[in-house]
Structure formats: C-alpha cells, structure tokens
Amino acid sequence: MTATPDTRPAPGPDSTPVPATPLPAATTPTAQGPATPLRSDAVLASDSEREHVTARLRTAAAEGRLTLAESDERQAAAYADRTRDELVPLLAGLPRPPRPRHPRRGPLTPRARRNLRIHAGVTVVVLLLLVLGAVLGPAPLFAPIGPAFWLGLILFVHSRRAEREVSPDEELPEELR
C-alpha cells in the first residue's frame, strides 16, 4: 500500500491543491535554539511535576540556597522542559525535602466508600438492636458498652485500612521528590 500525499487548497484566488508538508517527529523546543527530537523512552512531564519542581526552586530561593536570577532561570527552564529527565538537573545541588512521618493519603475509592457505608449501616443496626434489647430485655443492668466499643473499633480499623486512590505524593517519581 503506497502513501498518498495529503493535499490542501492553497490560499488565494487559485484553488489548486498543494502538497502538505510532512509533520516532524515528536520534538521539544529548547532555550538554546531549534526543536530537538524526543528519545523513545522519554516520559513526558506533567503540569503537577513541573509545579512541584518550581515550588522546590522557590523554597530554595527563599532559604538563600539559590540567587533570584538562578531561581528565575531554573523556573523558566522547568516550564519549558517537556520530559522528566529534563526536570531532574534543575534540582541538582538542592537538598531533598524531609519525608513526612505520615504520608498523605488519597481519597477512598468508590468501591471502598460503598463497602464502608454498608459496614457502618450494619454496625448501626446491630447497636440499635443491642440498645433495644438492653431497654426491653429482662437483664436489669445490661449496657451494650463492650460490644459497642468493639464494633466501633472494627469500623475504625476498616476505615483506616480501606483501599485508597493514589495520593499526589506517590504520583511523583523518586528523582523529583
């Protein structure tokens, strides 16, 4: 099968078709000059990764680790870079931020939220039955405090161990943290 060139009408009064210029391969503009082709294994950087890098650069400038000119230059390069590999050298010479003791947790997945609602509903029904039994039952001083404690503890553990979506901290590659 042979490829036929794409044609489009030329601007102006004469509407003769003109062969289209082929689109270049994936390229990335650089501050030095013309666009350069991307490597095949290069991973494109996301906006949140660029924002993370620029936030670290702003923090370093505020701490006095970078001059304002160097910080501005690196931030401009961060917004111009397209791949993660291009962002990594911008953080060279800067200390890594300390790891939080308790990493941020993402929101519950829809399935985990539904399961937790069901668990909470069953717990409430069981507790209501226990209270109703305590009020109407023959035992004079029965209080369902023990079962209520254990049911609440189980529900709490379920909520802490439930499946969660990826937190923003876990989305960043290790070299950009």
Stockholm file with secondary structure:
# STOCKHOLM 1.0

chainA/1-177         MTATPDTRPAPGPDSTPVPATPLPAATTPTAQGPATPLRSDAVLASDSEREHVTARLRTAAAEGRLTLAESDERQAAAYADRTRDELVPLLAGLPRPPRPRHPRRGPLTPRARRNLRIHAGVTVVVLLLLVLGAVLGPAPLFAPIGPAFWLGLILFVHSRRAEREVSPDEELPEELR
#=GR chainA/1-177 SS CCCCCCEEECSSSCCCEEECCCCCCSEECCSSSSCEECCTTCCBCCHHHHHHHHHHHHHHHHHTSSCHHHHHHHHHHHHHCCBHHHHGGGGTTCCCCCCCSSCCCCCBCHHHHHHHHHHHHHHHHHHHHHHHHHHHSSCSSCCTHHHHHHHHHHHHHHHHHSCBCCCHHHHSCGGGC
#=GC SS_cons         CCCCCCEEECSSSCCCEEECCCCCCSEECCSSSSCEECCTTCCBCCHHHHHHHHHHHHHHHHHTSSCHHHHHHHHHHHHHCCBHHHHGGGGTTCCCCCCCSSCCCCCBCHHHHHHHHHHHHHHHHHHHHHHHHHHHSSCSSCCTHHHHHHHHHHHHHHHHHSCBCCCHHHHSCGGGC
//
